[in-house]
Structures are given as C-alpha cells and as structure tokens.
Amino acid sequence: VMNENKPKIQPFQNAFSPLIPLPPITSYTPTNTQPKITNSLHSSLVQPISHTKEQNIFDTNSLSPPLPYYYGPSLQNPIEFQTLQQIETVLIPNIDSETKIVDDGNASPRFMRATTQYFPESRFTQDEINIPLSLIIQPIASLPANEQPIPLINLPDGCTIPRCGECQAYINPFTTFSGIEEFSPEMICNFCENSTNLPFQYNFTAKEESQKELFYGTVDYIPPSDYQIKSIKPPIHFFIIEVSENSFRSGFLECSILAVKKSLSLLLESVDGDENLLWIGFITFDSTVHVYDMQPNEKNEPTIYVINDVDEPFSPIPTNISTYKNCKYVLDGILNNLLIYFGFQNQSDEKLLGSSSYPSATTSAIVSAEILMKSRGGFIYLFQSSLSSRGIGKLKHRDNPSLYNTDEERTLLIPQDSFYQKFSKTLISSKICVYIFSATNSFIDLSTIGILANETGGDIFHYFPFRCKNKNDKSFDNNN
C-alpha cells in the first residue's frame, strides 16, 4: 500500500500528452566529471534504478516520482536543455519538442537517443523486468537554426585522431589523462580504462577554444591521411533529363532545363566559385539514351552519341565527364538547344534526335551514368516524366484504380522487379547517390524505381499531376 505521506506518482507522459505546468527546476552540478559505467553503457544515456532481490520489483514505494519533461514554449524563446548538467534532473526532451539543445559535454538526443532513460542497475531486476534497451543513432540529423553547429576539428599535419589502443574509443569529454607533468601524456579510456599514449603532434591544452573534442559530446573531424584509402576527389554531379514527347508537351522538359541552370549556380557557390572543383556529366533519354561529349570544341557544340541497344547500356566515350571550367560553354549550348533538339511544335513535327511515342529507357540511362561515374562517385539527378518501360529494368504499367482502398492496394506498393534492389548495391559500391525528380500525369511506379534513391541516401520529389501551362508558370522550378 502506498504511503500517504509520499507524493503520488504521476502517470508517464508520452510524446503527445498535453503540457502540464511544471515546478521550478533547480540547477544541477555534477560532482564527478567521469560518470559511472553501468553494463558497458554510458550512464548519461540511461539512469540506473537500484533494487535488491528481496524487494518487490513492482513496489511503487521503491520508485521515485518521474522527472518532468522540459519543453520550450516556442523556437523564438526556447527553454534550453543541457545534455550533461541536466541529464539527471529532467527527462530528455521528446524528439518533436521545440526545446533548444545545448551540447555541454554529452551527445545531443537529436544524434543519439536511448529507448529508455532509466534502466535497472542489478542483473536480477534486468532479467525480471526485461526492459528492451537500444540506441537510436542519427549522426547526420539536421539542427535547428537556433542551435550551435557541430564543431569542426582539423588536427595538425601528421597527427592522428586520439583513440584508445584497446577498444578504439575516440577521445571525449569523459576521458582522463595522466603523465602530463612528465611531458608524456596518456589518455585513460572511460570505457575500458586502458592507457594509450597521445600522438606527439597532439597539443594537449584542455582549453575549449583549441580542443573542442574535450568539451563537446558531438564533433566532426577532418579525416587525416591515414583515414583515406585513396585521395579524395570532388564528386560528379550528373544530370539525366527525359526528353520524350510527353516531357516536352507537359512543359516538364523546359522546367527541368531551368532547374538545372539554377542548380549549377548553387553548386558553383558551394565550391566557392572554383570551377575546377565542380565536375559535371550530362545524359538525356527517351526510348534511347543520348550521351554528350563534354569536351570543348571550336564551335562549342556538343557531340551526341545515341545508344539504341538499351538492353545492354554502355559508355561510348570516356569524356562525358569534365570540370565545369572546361565544359561550361558546351553545357550552356546543350541546355539552350535541348528544346530544339527534342522539341515538338505540333503533333506532325519531328525531332532531330530520338523517337516519339515510344517507351522510356530511364533505367538504361542511369546504368550508363553509373559506368561513367564509378571511378569517382557523386550524385545523379534524374528528371523523369514517364514509366521506365524499355531497356534494362523495364517496368510494366500495373496501375489499377479498382484496387484503391482495398486490401489488394498494397500489391501496387511492392517493387515489381528485383533488378533495382541489386543495382542499388552497385550504386553504393560506386559511391553514387540518386535524387529523383518525378513530374507526371500517369503511373510511374515510384515504389520500384524509388529504391535507387532510398537505398543510396537520396530523395524523391514527386509532382502529380504536373503541367507547366505557360512560360510564367514554372511550378517545378519554383519548388526546387
């Protein structure tokens, strides 16, 4: 029976419970800079609940009242949550809260979060309660504008990142040191307590402005030479645009050209205007694949190679990829003349290249791009408006509106060809990330071709229904 003199335990709130006024929270200062390790897990991730074998593990008298949530009212005036000093006084903010996270020595819950903040300390209680424990790790999560960016550390030339010689743990705010007075500093691992000599190039000062790895729970390192299997090369930005009749008539082709031009200016800004660091590749496709020679010539007109055998795509030339400095005039000529090369003014007109009213060889164009990019890696930007129904990885039109809102609708969301799952592994091994920009008025089977973006870390932007009505209506360009 609960003692009436003790405060009643409030029910555990979930992420969607209403906010409750909270009492003032007293500040907390840790008495020991090196927290206790429980079951090989960092104690800042989980807090132990002590029980003896004789205690009833479900006796509520043995439990302390739960800690209050620490919400901020708004992003304009947020309440701060300090990841180290407040870990034992308040619950970690929910993932959907607007609390400002302050990294003062422990990893932000935006990057690393335990499934429970409290965990039994004794093995007996662990076995009896059987609380599942895991970590949700998202190392590249985006941060709100009002939070401090991750510190970037650039070690001196020839200096390796200090790590434990036994368990390979990185140096961190909970690492202790010895031998500093004897000018032979050693780091003592807070995980396995092994001692490791610090690199002699490592200038140990324990000052926040010079050694942020000792004051922040999350840091980024510029990798030294011993972390690189081979020299780092600038990535390739490869544009693949559909130039079919459907793409032209819907206005998608024109909007894609505008989007590529805008993207080139933004990419150039990302490399501080250095045109030698921006590598470009370009392919168009309809029922065939068109590979462009990006090398400059006297007339600055591109040489176009048409691949008709889309069942076995290949790279006809090795010069499809070039720096923006070398190919910018050729690329401008391509973008300015695509509507002429593949345009229709009316149904009776014919294009200079390609073929109309034929299936689309989308996947064959991606395979050709992968062959050209495998030595360097980079990004593929696919602009697609038709189902990939010709060549390697061709898909069938399986849309059936009669299945909508029925149990059989799920069959439309299952990939129809295993080729895409296998090819995504090839893209990953070639260090290629795929972004898909899809604008269509018909079925395009993104559940299948979208695997290439999902598996490689890219994204899908789908516009349905899409139609660019006039020159002043560039909805695709405005959204991207």
ChimeraX attribute file (.defattr): number of C-alpha atoms within 10 A of each C-alpha:
attribute: neighborCount
match mode: 1-to-1
recipient: residues
	/A:1	6
	/A:2	11
	/A:3	9
	/A:4	7
	/A:5	6
	/A:6	10
	/A:7	11
	/A:8	13
	/A:9	12
	/A:10	10
	/A:11	8
	/A:12	10
	/A:13	13
	/A:14	9
	/A:15	12
	/A:16	9
	/A:17	8
	/A:18	8
	/A:19	12
	/A:20	10
	/A:21	7
	/A:22	10
	/A:23	7
	/A:24	6
	/A:25	11
	/A:26	9
	/A:27	8
	/A:28	12
	/A:29	11
	/A:30	12
	/A:31	7
	/A:32	7
	/A:33	13
	/A:34	13
	/A:35	13
	/A:36	15
	/A:37	14
	/A:38	16
	/A:39	10
	/A:40	9
	/A:41	11
	/A:42	14
	/A:43	19
	/A:44	20
	/A:45	20
	/A:46	22
	/A:47	18
	/A:48	13
	/A:49	15
	/A:50	13
	/A:51	18
	/A:52	11
	/A:53	10
	/A:54	6
	/A:55	10
	/A:56	12
	/A:57	17
	/A:58	9
	/A:59	10
	/A:60	14
	/A:61	16
	/A:62	14
	/A:63	13
	/A:64	12
	/A:65	15
	/A:66	15
	/A:67	13
	/A:68	19
	/A:69	19
	/A:70	22
	/A:71	22
	/A:72	17
	/A:73	13
	/A:74	12
	/A:75	14
	/A:76	9
	/A:77	12
	/A:78	15
	/A:79	16
	/A:80	16
	/A:81	23
	/A:82	18
	/A:83	21
	/A:84	21
	/A:85	18
	/A:86	21
	/A:87	20
	/A:88	18
	/A:89	16
	/A:90	17
	/A:91	17
	/A:92	26
	/A:93	20
	/A:94	17
	/A:95	11
	/A:96	9
	/A:97	16
	/A:98	20
	/A:99	22
	/A:100	23
	/A:101	23
	/A:102	17
	/A:103	22
	/A:104	18
	/A:105	21
	/A:106	22
	/A:107	20
	/A:108	20
	/A:109	19
	/A:110	18
	/A:111	15
	/A:112	17
	/A:113	20
	/A:114	16
	/A:115	14
	/A:116	15
	/A:117	17
	/A:118	17
	/A:119	21
	/A:120	20
	/A:121	17
	/A:122	16
	/A:123	11
	/A:124	14
	/A:125	20
	/A:126	15
	/A:127	10
	/A:128	10
	/A:129	12
	/A:130	11
	/A:131	14
	/A:132	9
	/A:133	12
	/A:134	10
	/A:135	11
	/A:136	12
	/A:137	13
	/A:138	12
	/A:139	10
	/A:140	8
	/A:141	10
	/A:142	10
	/A:143	14
	/A:144	12
	/A:145	9
	/A:146	12
	/A:147	13
	/A:148	12
	/A:149	13
	/A:150	14
	/A:151	14
	/A:152	13
	/A:153	16
	/A:154	13
	/A:155	17
	/A:156	12
	/A:157	10
	/A:158	13
	/A:159	17
	/A:160	18
	/A:161	21
	/A:162	17
	/A:163	19
	/A:164	24
	/A:165	14
	/A:166	13
	/A:167	12
	/A:168	12
	/A:169	15
	/A:170	15
	/A:171	19
	/A:172	22
	/A:173	20
	/A:174	18
	/A:175	18
	/A:176	17
	/A:177	16
	/A:178	15
	/A:179	11
	/A:180	12
	/A:181	7
	/A:182	7
	/A:183	9
	/A:184	12
	/A:185	19
	/A:186	18
	/A:187	23
	/A:188	20
	/A:189	24
	/A:190	22
	/A:191	18
	/A:192	14
	/A:193	14
	/A:194	14
	/A:195	18
	/A:196	18
	/A:197	17
	/A:198	21
	/A:199	17
	/A:200	13
	/A:201	12
	/A:202	17
	/A:203	13
	/A:204	14
	/A:205	11
	/A:206	13
	/A:207	11
	/A:208	11
	/A:209	8
	/A:210	12
	/A:211	16
	/A:212	21
	/A:213	22
	/A:214	20
	/A:215	19
	/A:216	22
	/A:217	20
	/A:218	23
	/A:219	16
	/A:220	12
	/A:221	12
	/A:222	11
	/A:223	13
	/A:224	15
	/A:225	14
	/A:226	11
	/A:227	10
	/A:228	9
	/A:229	7
	/A:230	8
	/A:231	7
	/A:232	9
	/A:233	12
	/A:234	15
	/A:235	17
	/A:236	23
	/A:237	23
	/A:238	26
	/A:239	20
	/A:240	26
	/A:241	26
	/A:242	27
	/A:243	31
	/A:244	29
	/A:245	24
	/A:246	18
	/A:247	25
	/A:248	20
	/A:249	18
	/A:250	19
	/A:251	22
	/A:252	29
	/A:253	27
	/A:254	23
	/A:255	22
	/A:256	27
	/A:257	20
	/A:258	17
	/A:259	18
	/A:260	19
	/A:261	14
	/A:262	13
	/A:263	14
	/A:264	16
	/A:265	11
	/A:266	13
	/A:267	16
	/A:268	16
	/A:269	13
	/A:270	12
	/A:271	13
	/A:272	10
	/A:273	13
	/A:274	13
	/A:275	17
	/A:276	14
	/A:277	19
	/A:278	21
	/A:279	22
	/A:280	24
	/A:281	26
	/A:282	22
	/A:283	22
	/A:284	25
	/A:285	25
	/A:286	29
	/A:287	25
	/A:288	26
	/A:289	31
	/A:290	24
	/A:291	27
	/A:292	23
	/A:293	25
	/A:294	29
	/A:295	20
	/A:296	18
	/A:297	13
	/A:298	5
	/A:299	9
	/A:300	17
	/A:301	18
	/A:302	20
	/A:303	17
	/A:304	17
	/A:305	15
	/A:306	17
	/A:307	22
	/A:308	15
	/A:309	13
	/A:310	22
	/A:311	15
	/A:312	12
	/A:313	22
	/A:314	19
	/A:315	16
	/A:316	15
	/A:317	13
	/A:318	11
	/A:319	14
	/A:320	23
	/A:321	23
	/A:322	21
	/A:323	19
	/A:324	21
	/A:325	15
	/A:326	17
	/A:327	24
	/A:328	19
	/A:329	18
	/A:330	22
	/A:331	24
	/A:332	14
	/A:333	15
	/A:334	22
	/A:335	16
	/A:336	15
	/A:337	14
	/A:338	15
	/A:339	17
	/A:340	14
	/A:341	15
	/A:342	23
	/A:343	22
	/A:344	18
	/A:345	12
	/A:346	8
	/A:347	9
	/A:348	6
	/A:349	9
	/A:350	16
	/A:351	16
	/A:352	11
	/A:353	16
	/A:354	22
	/A:355	17
	/A:356	18
	/A:357	10
	/A:358	14
	/A:359	18
	/A:360	27
	/A:361	28
	/A:362	32
	/A:363	26
	/A:364	27
	/A:365	28
	/A:366	25
	/A:367	21
	/A:368	21
	/A:369	25
	/A:370	24
	/A:371	15
	/A:372	22
	/A:373	24
	/A:374	17
	/A:375	11
	/A:376	15
	/A:377	22
	/A:378	22
	/A:379	21
	/A:380	24
	/A:381	21
	/A:382	25
	/A:383	27
	/A:384	27
	/A:385	30
	/A:386	24
	/A:387	22
	/A:388	24
	/A:389	19
	/A:390	21
	/A:391	23
	/A:392	19
	/A:393	22
	/A:394	19
	/A:395	20
	/A:396	13
	/A:397	12
	/A:398	12
	/A:399	15
	/A:400	10
	/A:401	8
	/A:402	9
	/A:403	13
	/A:404	12
	/A:405	9
	/A:406	8
	/A:407	8
	/A:408	11
	/A:409	15
	/A:410	11
	/A:411	12
	/A:412	17
	/A:413	12
	/A:414	11
	/A:415	18
	/A:416	18
	/A:417	14
	/A:418	10
	/A:419	14
	/A:420	19
	/A:421	16
	/A:422	12
	/A:423	18
	/A:424	21
	/A:425	15
	/A:426	16
	/A:427	24
	/A:428	17
	/A:429	12
	/A:430	17
	/A:431	18
	/A:432	28
	/A:433	22
	/A:434	26
	/A:435	21
	/A:436	22
	/A:437	20
	/A:438	21
	/A:439	25
	/A:440	21
	/A:441	15
	/A:442	14
	/A:443	14
	/A:444	23
	/A:445	21
	/A:446	18
	/A:447	12
	/A:448	20
	/A:449	24
	/A:450	20
	/A:451	21
	/A:452	27
	/A:453	22
	/A:454	16
	/A:455	18
	/A:456	20
	/A:457	13
	/A:458	18
	/A:459	18
	/A:460	17
	/A:461	14
	/A:462	16
	/A:463	16
	/A:464	12
	/A:465	9
	/A:466	18
	/A:467	20
	/A:468	19
	/A:469	12
	/A:470	9
	/A:471	9
	/A:472	7
	/A:473	13
	/A:474	19
	/A:475	16
	/A:476	23
	/A:477	17
	/A:478	10
	/A:479	9
	/A:480	12
